[in-house]
Amino acid sequence: MTETRLRFPPSPTGYLHIGGARTALYNWLYARQQGGKLILRIEDTDADRSTQESIQGILDGLEWLGIDYDEGPYFQTEFEQDHRDAAQRLLDNGAAYKCFCTKEELDAKREAALSAKTALGYDRTCRNLSASEIEQKEQAGLASVIRFKVPDRTGTLGYDDSILGRIQANYSEVDDFVIVRSNGKPLYLLCNVVDDIRDRITHVVRGQDHMTNTLKQILLYEALEAPLPVFAHMPLTLDTKKAKISKRSHGEVVAVQFYRDHGFIPWAFNNFLALLGWSAGNDKEFFTREELIRDFSLERINKANAVFNYRKDDPKFFTDPKAIHINEHYLRTMEISELGELVKKELVSEGLWDTSYEKEQQEWYLKTIDMIRDRFHTLKDFTTLGRAYFADDFTVEEKPLKKNILKHEGLREWLVVLADRYALLDTWNLEETEKTARELADELDIKPGILINGMRTVVTGQLAGPSLFDILIAVGREKVVSRLRAIDRLFDQ
């Protein structure tokens, strides 16, 4: 039985794009489902644009996503001789020929073809040059490219796409295409096929923007006497205005690293990417790793383009709301020990990690992040909105400051009195902290909410969150008392 083999072949000319990440994910899912192999091949033949930084960005992005590969990374430039040898083989067996037409001549031919409304842009001037004619042109120092000789057949050339169905075109509509430049460098069309043959690729899963190459590549497979892989062309990823997403138009929000740096959970982002062009055929929205591998199929990839629902000037969402929604779900439902490890990385990066959270305070640490996670969207929220649980240098937001503190001048004294009473409590628990606050409110003849909301703002800097008295227990008596006694700083800032 033939082993299922897929590849992810990014060009290292920039960051790992979410469109590229989705391609990698779909290939990975199918390879894992079929018990096959995923090969990582870096297509670095564009020497002017390929960078080591981009290569590392691709590797880092895949590692963060958890998309592992079985072979590679291979680098396309390492196999340049394979590409040259294949071109020579095609020349030798008459499947390709040298073309000496100049750029000016080719431009004129294309203009003539447009005027005549013919299918071919090149009129095959050099297709049938004799050996002596070729030698004469070479001795004259004329530069040449190598063109593939499209078979002069009637009928159609086609293939069955696993996503789009039957794709075909008349042979007469396919130009004799260039496979080697005049400088001797083989082009992508040939390199890609030669590499896939060498790597024994059985399934080519890629974006629909590559469809213009596929029929030509099928001809190359045939001429090189290699079996055809299964082709599956995925929909493109567009923005809400139906434009293809790009860094130039959309900025860092379309880079995988953006989501890593903004506190997304890796599998949650994979879940989002999977649904950006695929569905299980029901309303299921959240998938474990095992479920997605089990349920994934090429046939259920959508034919229509996917929409990345990002509105650049929308202050409410910094990316597609569905990505945030899925991340929230995982953040709120994942095993607390697993979440604890992810939050630890954020705390370490912000200098907020205490080694005691892994030792004597581990129970407190896990219980605290479990308590506060329900209102959070990303892992970054633990070090921003949740900073008050791990440090004293937290920000008091403007809205709760105005609503809960500055409207009540009496809090300058009331919260200090409450702090003094808290300091003297025999027992620091939910019942006693709430009882003490409500008794003071009765004495002062004010609504308990004034003290409760004021305390929340002073202790956490936030307008909302878990029950205040749960917060007091989590933060601890010493810090609560200290923060309440420092109430003047909020009035005087």
Helices and strands as residue ranges (DSSP letters): E 5-8, H 18-33, E 37-42, H 52-65, E 71-75, G 76-79, H 80-92, E 96-99, H 103-116, H 131-139, E 145-148, E 156-161, E 165-170, G 171-173, E 178-180, H 188-198, E 203-207, G 208-210, H 211-223, E 230-234, E 237-238, H 247-250, G 251-254, H 256-261, H 266-274, H 289-295, G 298-300, E 306-307, H 321-333, H 336-349, G 355-358, H 362-372, G 373-375, G 379-382, G 387-389, H 398-400, I 401-406, H 411-424, H 430-444, H 448-460, H 468-475, H 477-485, H 488-492
